[in-house]
Amino acid sequence: MLSIQAGQRALAIARDRGMKDFEVVHVARARSGEGASEDRWVVLLDRVPHTRLKHAVVVELRIDDGSLLTIRPPQ
């Protein structure tokens, strides 16, 4: 899965959970040992219009198949 696909997947998951007015702000790859035990995509979503991350969420996806690991607030 490429980063653009990870962003699209994270946005689709968020929209399925009722976050209709969000968009992808940033996508990064995190390697195992960087806060978790496995490689993953970390996708930052923010509400539109942008809220300076006051209403942002982070969606973490498995690097290989894009399955959801967690949805959390940014740290």
SULDA-V187254 format. One line per field, one symbol per residue. phi: phi as a letter, one per 30 degrees, with the letter a starting at -180 (. if undefined). psi: psi as a letter, one per 30 degrees, with the letter a starting at -180 (. if undefined). Layout:
phi->???
psi->???
This chain:
phi->.dddddddddddddddcjcdccbdcabbccdejcjadbdacccccbdcdechidcdbcccbdddciddcabbddc
psi->kleeeeeeeeeeeeefggifhllkekklkklkfiflflklkjkkklkklkghgegllkkkkkeefgkkelklll.
